[in-house]
Amino acid sequence: MARTITAELFASLDLVVEAPETWHFPWVGEEMLAEVAREQGEASALLLGRRTYEVFAGSWPNRGDDVPLARQLNAMPKVVISSTLDSPTWHNTEILGFDDLVALKAGGNGRLTVAGSIRLVESLLAHGLLDELRLLTHPVVLGEGRRLFDTYEGPRADLELVESRTLERGVQLTVHRPSARH
């Protein structure tokens, strides 16, 4: 049995997914924190691209154990997909190439979850490796920044909406899975 890979991204209404740490906090509430913690907590490892890893590794280890999500992220295994990162700086981190990820997905059980990492999410979808895409769409239009799939170069990917609900503060959670429909 293969591992599953899920991705969770914060997005604005105009689908800007870049640098959410600079714009999404006004919409973060207890319900969203619980949802993110649950998603991360059910995963056997956190999967990150190099850029997101560098942001996370520069932030989360400095937050104390009194912050539940920091405690959770700092303790869990992390896998960085990168061809340029030499050595990890964050505890419990392994660096792999994209080809190694294909073998990792095929070679075990459990779930890998991607936080952020826009290019990685696009690559996973393009290669048929993404099992679930979770979007937390915030009620804000940013007007600038990298948008989801604006550099997608993969084949057409039909997705099925399997869940949709509104969280506190107006954030819309949608869950999409690949569909066989073309």
C-alpha positions in Angstrom: 0.0 0.0 0.0 1.3 3.5 -0.9 1.4 6.5 1.4 -1.1 9.2 0.8 0.0 12.8 0.2 -2.2 15.7 1.2 -1.5 19.4 0.8 -2.9 22.3 2.8 -2.6 25.9 1.6 -3.8 29.2 2.8 -5.2 31.3 -0.1 -6.8 34.7 -0.6 -10.0 35.0 -2.7 -7.8 35.9 -5.7 -5.9 32.7 -5.0 -2.7 34.3 -3.8 -0.9 31.6 -1.8 2.5 33.3 -1.4 3.7 34.5 2.0 0.5 33.9 4.0 2.5 34.7 7.2 2.2 38.4 6.0 -1.6 38.5 5.5 -3.6 35.6 7.0 -3.4 36.2 10.7 -6.5 38.4 11.1 -8.6 35.4 10.0 -7.0 32.8 12.2 -9.3 31.6 15.0 -9.5 28.6 17.3 -11.4 26.5 14.7 -8.7 27.1 12.0 -5.9 26.3 14.5 -7.6 23.1 15.5 -8.1 22.1 11.9 -4.5 22.7 11.0 -3.2 21.0 14.2 -5.5 18.0 13.4 -4.3 17.8 9.8 -0.6 17.9 10.9 -1.2 15.6 13.8 -2.6 12.8 11.7 0.4 12.8 9.3 3.4 10.6 9.7 5.7 13.4 8.4 5.6 17.0 7.2 6.6 17.4 3.6 8.1 20.8 2.6 9.7 22.4 -0.4 13.0 24.2 0.3 11.6 27.8 0.5 8.9 26.9 2.9 11.3 24.8 4.9 13.6 27.8 5.3 10.8 29.9 6.5 9.5 27.3 8.9 13.0 26.3 10.2 13.7 30.0 10.9 10.5 30.4 12.9 8.9 27.3 14.5 12.0 26.1 16.5 12.1 29.5 18.2 8.6 29.2 19.5 8.3 27.6 22.9 6.6 24.3 23.8 3.8 26.4 25.2 2.6 26.9 21.6 0.9 23.6 20.8 1.4 23.8 17.0 5.1 24.6 17.5 5.5 21.7 19.8 3.8 19.4 17.3 5.8 20.6 14.2 9.1 20.6 16.0 8.6 17.0 17.2 7.3 15.5 14.0 9.5 14.1 11.2 10.1 16.5 8.3 11.0 15.7 4.7 12.4 18.5 2.5 12.3 18.0 -1.2 15.2 20.0 -2.6 18.1 19.7 -5.0 19.9 22.7 -3.5 19.7 22.4 0.3 22.8 20.9 1.8 22.0 20.1 5.4 19.0 20.5 7.6 19.0 23.0 10.4 15.7 21.9 12.0 15.5 18.8 14.3 14.2 15.6 12.8 14.6 16.7 9.1 15.6 14.6 6.1 16.4 16.0 2.7 15.3 14.1 -0.5 15.2 14.8 -4.2 11.9 14.6 -6.1 12.7 11.1 -7.4 13.2 9.9 -3.8 9.8 11.3 -3.0 8.2 9.0 -5.6 9.9 6.0 -3.8 8.9 7.3 -0.4 5.3 7.5 -1.4 5.2 4.0 -2.9 7.2 2.4 -0.1 5.2 2.6 3.0 2.0 3.4 4.9 0.8 6.6 6.5 0.2 10.1 5.3 2.6 12.8 4.3 1.2 16.3 4.6 2.5 19.3 2.7 2.2 22.7 4.3 2.6 25.6 1.9 5.3 24.8 -0.7 3.4 26.0 -3.8 5.9 24.6 -6.3 6.0 21.2 -4.6 2.2 21.1 -4.6 2.1 21.9 -8.3 4.7 19.2 -9.0 2.9 16.6 -7.0 -0.3 17.3 -8.9 1.5 17.3 -12.3 3.0 13.9 -11.5 -0.2 12.3 -10.1 1.2 12.1 -6.6 -1.2 14.4 -4.8 -4.1 12.6 -3.1 -5.9 15.5 -1.5 -5.7 19.3 -1.8 -7.1 21.3 1.2 -7.6 25.1 0.6 -8.3 27.5 3.4 -9.6 30.5 1.5 -9.5 33.7 3.4 -12.0 36.5 2.7 -9.5 39.0 1.4 -8.3 40.1 -2.1 -4.6 40.8 -2.1 -4.2 41.9 -5.7 -0.6 40.8 -5.9 1.6 37.8 -5.1 2.0 34.3 -6.5 -1.3 32.7 -7.2 -2.0 29.0 -7.0 -1.2 27.2 -10.3 0.0 30.4 -12.1 3.1 28.4 -13.1 1.5 25.0 -13.3 3.0 23.0 -16.2 1.4 19.6 -15.7 -1.3 17.9 -17.6 -5.0 18.7 -17.0 -6.0 17.6 -13.5 -9.7 17.2 -12.7 -10.5 17.4 -9.0 -13.6 16.5 -7.1 -14.9 18.7 -4.3 -15.3 16.3 -1.3 -15.8 18.7 1.5 -16.7 22.4 1.9 -17.4 24.3 5.1 -17.1 27.8 6.5 -14.9 28.2 9.5 -15.1 31.1 12.0 -14.1 34.5 10.7 -15.3 33.6 7.2 -12.5 31.3 6.1 -13.8 28.7 3.6 -12.2 25.2 3.9 -12.5 23.1 0.7 -11.1 19.7 0.2 -10.4 18.4 -3.3 -9.3 14.9 -4.5 -8.2 13.8 -8.0 -11.1 12.7 -10.2 -11.1 10.2 -13.0 -13.4 12.5 -15.0 -11.9 14.2 -18.1 
